[in-house]
């Protein structure tokens, strides 16, 4: 009787909500109507695809356009949207719209879901998030339609614009460009600055985080007025994006993937891949041809991921910033870790260390396991496992060839990466 009366903790609510979303998506994608062939896909493949969409990753077994029917594509799109916003956030928004009473337990779950420092104002925040998501995705879809409608026709162009706007904003990486070349992602637009810029802007806005949106909305470009969280996110994101683009440009300049490209196109591809490595998963280059150095750089960028309270996964920009500040304070022989004149609390530092060690251990252990199971190069295996753990979706074309056990490993990594490794462990 005591066990029946026991209520779920906020962390358990988040874990169970995402698990329910993944299971529902798996059942729908397992239906024969979800595939173009009319034949039901294996359960493991449906589970991996559903987890990839719900956890806004982008790793796939089948090409999204050529394999899945319109019904299957709509299911994937809905999973991306719900998974990107967060099922707890979405539930809270609908409860607030019907003026239902929202208890403290649900407010705590919302606080954990979006990474808020307290429960104060979380209900208002859900309305701000919902309105912001619809507005940004709508603008992105309209802008993309100017390029897609002339290319694909009105109905198909509008559908493609909406799908890719949602996928880019939610940092999912799913695409519908495989009609001519399956798994091509956005390589056909590698030299198109208009489409690439819109996709990059959607990825960056989605990866900044909901609290950064609100701060930027309230304070504009007045950097001194930003909250400490916003300052750390903006500065760290800028360093990672432009620094990553520069190193990618240098490391992949003479690679086969950049052959026959002008300097301007190589620069655009480098910037796009640096942005996409922040958990988006779109690609404008054949990553299997960029060389080992550039692939290792992509692994590092993917592992960091986006920012707290965003649609992105990964270790998070703030965690990396805290670890860097910790190392700097040690070298300077200072007792306290400081950031923009503020002292960083010790519990924050301990949490950052725990998250970094946990993600690194899981990604390395999974990479070694996949490499041994599939008898593939360790760098290729690490690329896939880090991509899954950080919910990125970039691939060296390894995922479709994985065996059942390796697919389950990748699926578990994607779930842990989106919900949060510490969240899952603490909920247990």
C-alpha positions as CSV (number, residue, x, y, z in Angstrom):
1,X,0.0,0.0,0.0
2,X,2.8,2.4,0.8
3,X,4.5,1.7,-2.6
4,X,1.2,2.4,-4.4
5,X,0.7,5.7,-2.6
6,X,4.3,6.9,-3.3
7,X,4.4,9.7,-5.8
8,X,7.0,10.1,-8.5
9,X,9.8,12.6,-7.8
10,X,10.3,15.4,-10.3
11,X,13.4,13.6,-11.8
12,X,11.4,10.4,-12.1
13,X,8.5,12.3,-13.8
14,X,10.9,13.6,-16.5
15,X,12.5,10.2,-17.1
16,X,9.1,8.4,-17.3
17,X,7.6,11.2,-19.6
18,X,10.4,10.8,-22.1
19,X,10.3,7.0,-21.9
20,X,6.5,7.1,-22.6
21,X,7.1,9.4,-25.6
22,X,9.7,7.1,-27.0
23,X,7.5,4.0,-26.5
24,X,4.5,5.7,-28.1
25,X,6.7,6.7,-31.1
26,X,8.1,3.2,-31.4
27,X,4.6,1.6,-31.5
28,X,3.5,4.1,-34.2
29,X,6.6,3.7,-36.3
30,X,6.3,-0.1,-36.1
31,X,2.9,0.0,-37.9
32,X,3.0,-1.0,-41.6
33,X,1.5,2.3,-42.5
34,X,4.6,4.1,-41.3
35,X,6.8,2.7,-44.1
36,X,6.5,3.3,-47.8
37,X,6.8,-0.4,-48.5
38,X,3.8,-1.2,-46.3
39,X,5.9,-3.6,-44.3
40,X,6.5,-3.2,-40.5
41,X,10.1,-2.4,-39.6
42,X,11.9,-4.4,-36.9
43,X,11.2,-3.3,-33.4
44,X,14.8,-2.4,-32.7
45,X,15.0,-0.1,-35.7
46,X,11.6,1.6,-34.8
47,X,12.9,2.0,-31.2
48,X,16.2,3.6,-32.4
49,X,14.3,6.0,-34.8
50,X,11.7,7.0,-32.2
51,X,14.4,7.6,-29.6
52,X,16.5,9.6,-32.1
53,X,13.5,11.8,-32.9
54,X,12.2,12.2,-29.3
55,X,15.7,12.9,-28.1
56,X,16.3,15.3,-31.0
57,X,19.4,13.4,-32.2
58,X,19.2,12.6,-35.9
59,X,21.0,9.2,-36.0
60,X,18.9,7.0,-38.3
61,X,18.9,3.5,-39.7
62,X,16.8,4.4,-42.7
63,X,16.7,7.5,-44.9
64,X,13.8,9.5,-43.6
65,X,12.4,10.5,-47.0
66,X,12.8,7.3,-49.0
67,X,11.9,4.8,-46.3
68,X,9.1,6.4,-44.2
69,X,5.7,7.2,-45.6
70,X,4.0,10.5,-45.0
71,X,2.4,9.1,-41.9
72,X,5.8,8.0,-40.6
73,X,7.4,11.3,-41.4
74,X,4.6,13.2,-39.5
75,X,5.1,10.9,-36.5
76,X,8.8,11.7,-36.6
77,X,8.1,15.4,-36.9
78,X,5.7,15.4,-33.9
79,X,8.3,13.4,-31.8
80,X,10.9,16.0,-32.7
81,X,8.6,18.9,-31.7
82,X,7.5,17.4,-28.4
83,X,11.0,16.1,-27.6
84,X,12.6,19.5,-28.4
85,X,10.3,21.6,-26.3
86,X,10.1,18.9,-23.6
87,X,7.0,16.9,-22.7
88,X,6.9,18.4,-19.2
89,X,7.0,21.9,-20.6
90,X,4.3,21.1,-23.1
91,X,2.0,19.5,-20.5
92,X,2.5,22.5,-18.2
93,X,1.6,24.9,-21.0
94,X,-1.7,23.1,-21.8
95,X,-2.6,23.0,-18.1
96,X,-2.0,26.7,-17.8
97,X,-4.1,27.4,-20.9
98,X,-7.1,25.6,-19.4
99,X,-6.5,27.3,-16.0
100,X,-6.0,24.0,-14.2
101,X,-4.4,24.0,-10.8
102,X,-0.6,23.2,-11.0
103,X,0.8,21.8,-7.8
104,X,4.3,22.2,-6.4
105,X,5.3,18.7,-7.6
106,X,4.6,19.6,-11.2
107,X,6.4,23.0,-10.8
108,X,9.5,21.2,-9.4
109,X,9.4,18.8,-12.4
110,X,9.2,21.9,-14.7
111,X,12.1,23.5,-12.9
112,X,14.3,20.4,-13.4
113,X,13.1,20.1,-17.1
114,X,14.2,23.6,-18.2
115,X,17.0,24.0,-15.7
116,X,15.5,26.8,-13.8
117,X,17.1,28.0,-10.5
118,X,13.7,28.0,-8.7
119,X,10.0,27.3,-9.2
120,X,9.2,31.0,-9.3
121,X,7.8,32.0,-12.6
122,X,8.0,28.6,-14.3
123,X,4.4,28.7,-15.4
124,X,4.9,32.0,-17.2
125,X,8.1,30.6,-18.6
126,X,6.2,27.8,-20.3
127,X,4.0,30.3,-22.2
128,X,7.0,32.3,-23.2
129,X,8.7,29.1,-24.5
130,X,5.6,28.0,-26.5
131,X,5.1,31.4,-28.1
132,X,8.8,31.7,-28.9
133,X,9.0,28.3,-30.4
134,X,6.0,28.8,-32.7
135,X,7.3,32.3,-33.7
136,X,10.8,31.2,-34.5
137,X,9.9,28.0,-36.3
138,X,7.2,29.9,-38.3
139,X,9.7,32.6,-39.4
140,X,12.2,29.9,-40.3
141,X,9.6,27.9,-42.3
142,X,8.6,31.1,-44.3
143,X,12.2,32.0,-45.1
144,X,13.1,28.4,-46.2
145,X,9.9,28.3,-48.4
146,X,11.4,31.0,-50.6
147,X,14.1,28.5,-51.6
148,X,12.2,25.2,-51.4
149,X,9.0,26.2,-53.2
150,X,10.7,27.1,-56.5
151,X,12.7,23.8,-56.3
152,X,10.0,21.3,-55.1
153,X,6.7,23.0,-55.9
154,X,4.2,24.8,-53.6
155,X,2.8,21.9,-51.4
156,X,6.0,19.9,-51.2
157,X,8.1,23.1,-50.7
158,X,6.0,24.3,-47.8
159,X,6.1,20.8,-46.2
160,X,9.9,20.7,-46.6
161,X,10.2,24.2,-45.2
162,X,8.2,23.4,-42.1
163,X,9.9,20.0,-41.5
164,X,13.4,21.4,-41.8
165,X,12.6,24.5,-39.7
166,X,11.3,22.4,-36.8
167,X,14.2,19.9,-37.2
168,X,16.8,22.7,-37.2
169,X,15.3,24.7,-34.3
170,X,15.0,21.6,-32.2
171,X,18.5,20.6,-33.1
172,X,17.2,17.3,-34.4
173,X,19.1,16.9,-37.7
174,X,16.4,14.9,-39.5
175,X,16.0,15.8,-43.2
176,X,14.0,15.0,-46.3
177,X,16.7,15.5,-48.9
178,X,17.3,11.8,-49.6
179,X,15.1,11.6,-52.7
180,X,18.0,11.5,-55.1
181,X,20.8,10.5,-52.7
182,X,19.8,8.8,-49.5
183,X,21.5,10.0,-46.3
184,X,22.8,13.1,-48.2
185,X,21.5,15.5,-45.5
186,X,22.0,19.1,-46.7
187,X,25.1,18.4,-48.9
188,X,23.2,19.7,-51.9
189,X,23.1,23.1,-50.3
190,X,26.8,23.3,-49.3
191,X,27.3,26.3,-51.6
192,X,24.0,27.9,-50.9
193,X,24.6,30.6,-48.3
194,X,20.9,31.5,-48.0
195,X,19.7,28.1,-46.9
196,X,22.8,27.4,-44.8
197,X,22.5,30.7,-42.9
198,X,18.8,30.2,-42.1
199,X,19.5,26.6,-40.8
200,X,22.5,27.8,-38.8
201,X,20.5,30.6,-37.2
202,X,17.7,28.2,-36.2
203,X,20.2,25.8,-34.7
204,X,22.0,28.5,-32.7
205,X,18.7,30.0,-31.4
206,X,17.5,26.6,-30.4
207,X,20.8,25.8,-28.7
208,X,21.1,29.0,-26.7
209,X,18.4,28.1,-24.2
210,X,15.1,29.5,-23.1
211,X,16.5,31.7,-20.3
212,X,19.0,33.3,-22.7
213,X,16.1,34.1,-25.0
214,X,14.3,36.0,-22.3
215,X,17.5,37.8,-21.2
216,X,18.2,38.9,-24.8
217,X,14.6,40.0,-25.2
218,X,14.6,42.1,-22.1
219,X,18.1,43.6,-22.4
220,X,18.8,43.6,-26.2
221,X,22.6,44.0,-26.9
222,X,23.5,45.5,-23.5
223,X,26.0,42.8,-22.5
224,X,26.6,44.3,-19.0
225,X,23.0,43.8,-18.1
226,X,22.9,40.1,-18.9
227,X,22.6,37.5,-16.2
228,X,25.8,35.6,-15.4
229,X,24.3,32.5,-17.1
230,X,23.6,34.4,-20.3
231,X,27.1,35.9,-20.4
232,X,28.7,32.5,-20.0
233,X,26.5,30.9,-22.6
234,X,27.0,33.7,-25.2
235,X,30.8,33.9,-24.8
236,X,31.4,30.1,-24.7
237,X,29.1,29.5,-27.6
238,X,30.9,32.2,-29.7
239,X,34.3,30.7,-28.9
240,X,33.2,27.2,-29.8
241,X,31.5,28.1,-33.0
242,X,34.1,30.4,-34.5
243,X,37.1,28.6,-33.0
244,X,35.6,25.2,-34.3
245,X,35.0,26.7,-37.7
246,X,38.6,27.9,-38.0
247,X,40.2,24.6,-37.0
248,X,37.8,22.6,-39.2
249,X,38.7,24.9,-42.1
250,X,42.4,24.3,-41.5
251,X,42.2,20.5,-40.7
252,X,39.9,19.6,-43.6
253,X,41.2,22.1,-46.2
254,X,43.1,19.5,-48.3
255,X,40.7,16.6,-47.6
256,X,38.6,14.7,-50.2
257,X,35.4,16.2,-48.8
258,X,36.6,19.8,-49.7
259,X,38.0,18.9,-53.1
260,X,36.7,21.1,-56.0
261,X,35.4,23.7,-53.5
262,X,36.2,27.4,-53.6
263,X,37.7,29.0,-50.6
264,X,34.4,30.7,-49.9
265,X,32.5,27.4,-50.0
266,X,35.1,25.8,-47.8
267,X,34.7,28.6,-45.2
268,X,30.8,28.2,-45.4
269,X,31.0,24.5,-44.9
270,X,33.4,24.9,-42.0
271,X,31.2,27.3,-40.2
272,X,28.1,25.2,-40.9
273,X,29.7,22.0,-39.5
274,X,31.0,23.9,-36.4
275,X,27.4,25.1,-35.7
276,X,25.9,21.7,-36.6
277,X,28.2,19.9,-34.3
278,X,26.5,21.7,-31.4
279,X,23.9,18.9,-31.4
280,X,22.1,19.7,-34.7
281,X,23.2,16.8,-36.9
282,X,22.9,18.4,-40.3
283,X,25.8,18.0,-42.7
284,X,26.9,19.8,-45.9
285,X,30.0,17.6,-46.3
286,X,30.9,13.9,-46.4
287,X,32.3,13.6,-42.9
288,X,33.9,10.2,-43.6
289,X,36.2,12.1,-46.1
290,X,37.4,15.0,-43.9
291,X,40.3,13.2,-42.3
292,X,41.1,12.0,-38.8
293,X,42.1,15.3,-37.3
294,X,38.8,17.0,-38.4
295,X,36.8,14.1,-37.2
296,X,38.5,14.3,-33.7
297,X,37.7,18.0,-33.6
298,X,34.0,17.2,-34.4
299,X,34.0,14.7,-31.6
300,X,35.1,17.3,-29.1
301,X,32.6,19.9,-30.4
302,X,29.8,17.3,-30.2
303,X,30.7,16.3,-26.7
304,X,30.2,19.9,-25.5
305,X,26.8,20.3,-27.1
306,X,24.4,23.2,-26.5
307,X,23.3,25.2,-23.4
308,X,21.1,24.4,-20.4
309,X,17.4,24.8,-20.8
310,X,17.7,24.5,-24.6
311,X,16.6,22.0,-27.3
312,X,20.2,20.8,-27.4
313,X,22.0,18.0,-25.6
314,X,25.6,17.3,-24.6
315,X,27.7,18.2,-21.6
316,X,26.5,21.9,-22.0
317,X,28.5,25.0,-22.6
318,X,28.2,26.2,-19.0
319,X,29.7,22.9,-17.7
320,X,32.8,23.3,-20.0
321,X,33.1,27.0,-19.0
322,X,33.1,26.1,-15.3
323,X,35.7,23.4,-15.8
324,X,37.9,25.8,-17.8
325,X,37.6,28.4,-15.0
326,X,38.4,25.8,-12.4
327,X,41.7,24.9,-14.3
328,X,42.5,28.6,-14.6
329,X,42.0,29.2,-10.9
330,X,44.3,26.2,-10.1
331,X,47.1,27.5,-12.4
332,X,46.7,31.0,-10.7
333,X,46.7,29.3,-7.3
334,X,43.4,30.9,-6.3
335,X,41.0,29.4,-3.8
336,X,37.8,30.5,-5.5
337,X,36.6,30.1,-9.1
338,X,35.5,33.4,-10.5
339,X,33.5,34.3,-13.6
340,X,32.8,37.9,-14.6
341,X,33.6,39.1,-11.1
342,X,31.3,36.5,-9.5
343,X,32.3,33.5,-7.4
344,X,31.1,30.1,-8.6
345,X,29.7,28.0,-5.8
346,X,31.4,24.7,-5.0
347,X,28.3,22.6,-5.6
348,X,28.2,23.9,-9.1
349,X,31.8,22.9,-9.6
350,X,31.2,19.4,-8.2
351,X,28.2,18.9,-10.5
352,X,30.2,20.1,-13.5
353,X,33.0,17.6,-12.8
354,X,30.5,14.8,-12.2
355,X,28.6,15.5,-15.5
356,X,31.9,15.7,-17.5
357,X,33.3,12.4,-16.1
358,X,29.9,10.6,-16.5
359,X,29.5,11.7,-20.2
360,X,33.1,11.0,-21.0
361,X,33.0,7.5,-19.4
362,X,29.8,6.5,-21.0
363,X,30.9,7.7,-24.5
364,X,34.3,6.0,-24.3
365,X,32.9,2.7,-22.8
366,X,30.2,2.6,-25.5
367,X,32.7,3.4,-28.2
368,X,35.0,0.6,-27.2
369,X,32.0,-1.8,-27.0
370,X,30.7,-0.8,-30.5
371,X,34.2,-1.0,-32.0
372,X,34.6,-4.6,-30.6
373,X,31.1,-5.7,-31.5
374,X,31.2,-4.4,-35.1
375,X,34.9,-4.8,-35.7
376,X,35.3,-1.2,-36.9
377,X,37.8,1.6,-36.3
378,X,37.7,3.0,-32.8
379,X,37.6,6.6,-34.1
380,X,34.5,5.8,-36.2
381,X,32.9,4.0,-33.2
382,X,33.6,7.0,-30.9
383,X,32.2,9.4,-33.5
384,X,28.8,7.5,-33.4
385,X,28.7,7.0,-29.7
386,X,29.6,10.6,-28.9
387,X,27.1,11.8,-31.5
388,X,24.4,9.7,-29.8
389,X,25.4,10.7,-26.2
390,X,25.4,14.4,-27.1
391,X,22.2,14.0,-29.1
392,X,24.0,15.4,-32.2
393,X,23.1,13.0,-35.1
394,X,26.2,13.5,-37.2
395,X,27.4,10.2,-38.6
396,X,30.2,8.5,-40.5
397,X,27.5,6.3,-42.1
398,X,28.1,3.6,-39.4
399,X,24.7,3.6,-37.7
400,X,22.7,1.9,-40.6
401,X,25.3,-1.0,-40.5
402,X,25.2,-1.7,-36.8
403,X,24.0,-4.9,-35.3
404,X,21.0,-5.2,-32.9
405,X,23.1,-5.0,-29.7
406,X,25.1,-2.0,-31.0
407,X,21.8,-0.3,-32.0
408,X,20.5,-0.8,-28.4
409,X,23.7,0.8,-27.0
410,X,23.2,3.8,-29.3
411,X,19.6,4.0,-28.3
412,X,20.4,4.0,-24.6
413,X,23.0,6.7,-25.1
414,X,20.6,9.0,-27.0
415,X,18.0,8.6,-24.1
416,X,20.7,9.4,-21.5
417,X,22.0,12.3,-23.5
418,X,18.6,14.0,-23.9
419,X,17.1,13.4,-20.4
420,X,20.5,13.7,-18.7
421,X,22.7,11.0,-17.3
422,X,22.5,12.4,-13.8
423,X,18.8,12.8,-14.1
424,X,18.3,9.2,-15.0
425,X,20.7,7.9,-12.3
426,X,19.2,10.1,-9.6
427,X,15.7,9.1,-10.6
428,X,16.6,5.5,-9.9
